[in-house]
Amino acid sequence: MTSVKSLLAKPWIWSFVGALLVWLATIGFTGGYGAGGMVTAALSLAVFTVIVGVGQMFVITLGPGNVDLSLPANIGLASAVAMKVMGGSDSMIIVGLLAAIACGAAIGAVNYLLIWALRIPPIIATLSASFIIQSVDISYGRGLQIKPPPGFADFANWQILGIPVLAMLTVLFTIGAAIALQRMIYGRSVLAIGQNIRAAWLAGVNVGRIRFLTYTLSGALGGIDGALLAGYFRGANVDIGNEYLLASIAVVVIGGTSVAGGKANVPGVWGAALFLVLLLTMLNTFGVSAGVRLLLTGLIIVGVITAAGGEKALR
Amino acid sequence: MPQAIADIIRLDGAEKHFGAVRALGGVDFHVGPGECVGLVGHNGAGKSTLMHMVSGTLVPDSGTIGVHGNAEANYSVSRAQQLGIRCVFQELSLCPNLSVAENTRINHASLTGFGWRRKAAELITAKLDEIFPDHGISAWDIVGDLSIGRRQMVEVARAFTVTQDRLDLVILDEPTSSLDAHTSGQLLAFVRRFVGSGKSCILISHVLGEVLRNADRVVVMRDGKVVAADAASAFDRDRLVTAMGGAEGHHRSEAETAKAEAGPLRVRARPARQEDGKELMARAGEIIGLAGLAGHGQTDLLLAIFAAASRARTGMEVTAPVALVAGDRQSDGIFPQWSIAQNIGIRSLARLRNGLLISPQREAALAGFWQKKIGIRTPDMNHNIFSLSGGNQQKALFARALGSDAEIVLMDDPMRGVDIGTKLEVYDLVREEARKGRTFLWYTTETEELDNCDHVYVFKNGRIVANLGRDELTEEKIIQSSFGDAA
């Protein structure tokens, strides 16, 4: 009983409860048809939101005002870079992936440079960076679809017993991220900065370096996400990352990470990503129109955040 | 005392529990018109809880409250305000993003219409001029930009402003904790004038001399009860300390003043605005005081030294790791989401690692060691830091610095609002650590604390104006240096 109670006290549990309810509602509607396929599809798609969501989570945890709005443009450019470097050849997959990560990390580093050197608020810095990146992407990719090597496309769609391999690897990655957050100096420092940046500095935290690392990490995760998306959807394009602007922030918030900073959790990102994907599936299954679908998505997100954010403020 | 005139406030048998913790166990307390009641006791003795009841922010679990002789069944903050009872709390309550005038308006709903800002500004400026002549605060200053001492001055002055509601009783909870000797004197003189005009005050302070000199009657609390209440003239310092329980009267042993000869140089620092060649020097094992009026560059110099430890600066030489004990706990020290243990461990993360990961066992061991050593009163170091009383939060910040690898400890007036028992424990600890070779740079607004220092630099307008050795250290000398052009 106490274990159930302590489980209910976790801020991330609600995102999983939401995902489960949505899933049950959908298979209730279809009479059980497609229940397994739905989970597989949800896992495949949630992976991409989880990867950028984790990066966004670290950034948001740095405290009020910190957010990475350059992720969509970053994903778009990195997908093009990865596909060009791979050039359709299986032997270049690793090189292409590294190029995508490097491209994303460089964008993240530039973001922080803008924030630090020009003292621009992160929201403006990353937004303006994203315009620049997008222009680069348009001229670099010339708006053409570039195909991934067949081996990479197969890898991105590979399933074992109906579970996408990419999802399994992402689970491992998120376990690593959770450990980094709670048990490593890096994570502790991020949490400290998010609670009180001045106190963190006075307690000996290297604030500049940690913030730099965090924006770079978020950028690098955006980069790898772009490459994987291009593999999964069999082609890079400029708009491939568009939906991840709101999605990356939504999964962080729904997952129980504090927008005020200093409090984060990784499992919630998974729950929230599954919830969002399943929600879309449910609304599609119900056959509602696009307008109603957006309306309901918005209302449901508000509802979940209200329910999950019901904990009392400290003093 | 005969009950000819109705008490302003009277509580009978007030009790309050927070969960399993008994904060107040049946307290009788009253304040008559025209008297200043001193309230003393250790942190956690129940003073703040009692004052929250008087000001209406907390409702007693049992017991009655009467104001001006009438029983109040639904007593609340707004009711207290109507009845003329105000409170200046220890945790500053001004909105940092608003100006001084705008903050004043918050308490005075009657300031409306065109020009309310100007009216509020006149109101607060007049009161500041009355209490703290030459205060140097403009009504248009944004509160967040003011030093903590000036914020406290505004807070105090605001409580004494009057528009439509009556004003009979002001509760001053540690009003001088961030003020220097000069402004404290101004405030206390004002309190005497206020009381002389037939109004009343409750004065809570850990500076016992302040209470003894200014209160008419003193109430001593201990473990949620009133243990002594008598005319102030019937108390002296020793009797107060005994009634409060805990720490004995404190006498320095003269032997300690004999210091081992100078160790290696740890800090050499010149304030940014210093024009002559004076600079601050601190050697291993020394306790160096930074004195002078509040906000005259002491904190700035400490922060500059702190920054110089990680990045070289001109005019600064720092030869060992540095840690800082914040005085402004909420903005410079506490991580509100974290447990006590995490708050202590943050400065020592590198040493708490086992491989790449922070070891929970080592973190708990560090916290447990300092809980014993410095006496942090809590059943569990994994509880949130805010479960501690203010003084114990401050102890946790000391534990953070002393538990670290720092050989230089900077203290930014860290004893604000800390009870005398805790202070004496910490003084002993500081001297013990200094004997082991640590260097302390100690900015304080309480002259008594400077007795612990080997020598003292007096600051004025961001510059060092005097360097006093231990034998030439007196309050008069410090005040004289603080006001004079040169020492």
Interface residues (C-beta under 8 A of the other chain):
Chain A: I179 R183 M184 I185 R188 S189 L191 A192 Q195 N196 R198 A199 A200 L202 A203 G204 V205 N206 G262 K263 L314 R315
Chain B: F306 S310 A323 L324 A326 S331 D332 G333 I334 F335 P336 Q337 W338 Q342 I346 R347 L349 A350 R353 L356 L357 I358 N384 F386 R400 S404
